[in-house]
Amino acid sequence: MTRNTLEQEYDIVVIGGGTAGPMAAIKAKERNRDLRVLLVDKANVKRSGAISMGMDGLNNA
């Protein structure tokens, strides 16, 4: 079985799209626009995270 691997580099990786995750990612980018920030969540933003159902705008930011 052949597997394709994609390697990428980030300065900050935030795990979790609940309340704190997106805010941490946003604040990092506000402090330094050049940072490469990755936000990882377990599912699509529309159905995951503690606040995603009520605050899609925050998660999508």
WOBELMO-V376091 format. One record per residue. OMEGA is omega as a letter, one per 40 degrees, with the letter a starting at -180 (none if undefined). NEAR is the number of other C-alpha atoms within 10 Angstrom. Layout:
omega->OMEGA near->NEAR
omega->OMEGA near->NEAR
//
This chain:
omega->i near->2
omega->i near->4
omega->i near->5
omega->i near->5
omega->i near->6
omega->i near->5
omega->i near->5
omega->i near->6
omega->i near->9
omega->i near->9
omega->a near->10
omega->i near->15
omega->i near->15
omega->a near->16
omega->i near->16
omega->a near->17
omega->i near->24
omega->a near->16
omega->a near->15
omega->a near->15
omega->i near->18
omega->i near->23
omega->i near->16
omega->i near->18
omega->i near->21
omega->a near->17
omega->i near->11
omega->i near->17
omega->i near->15
omega->i near->11
omega->a near->9
omega->a near->9
omega->a near->11
omega->i near->10
omega->i near->14
omega->a near->15
omega->i near->18
omega->i near->15
omega->a near->16
omega->i near->13
omega->a near->16
omega->a near->11
omega->i near->11
omega->a near->10
omega->a near->16
omega->a near->14
omega->a near->12
omega->a near->16
omega->a near->20
omega->a near->13
omega->a near->17
omega->a near->19
omega->a near->13
omega->a near->10
omega->a near->12
omega->a near->13
omega->i near->9
omega->a near->13
omega->a near->22
omega->i near->10
omega->none near->9
//
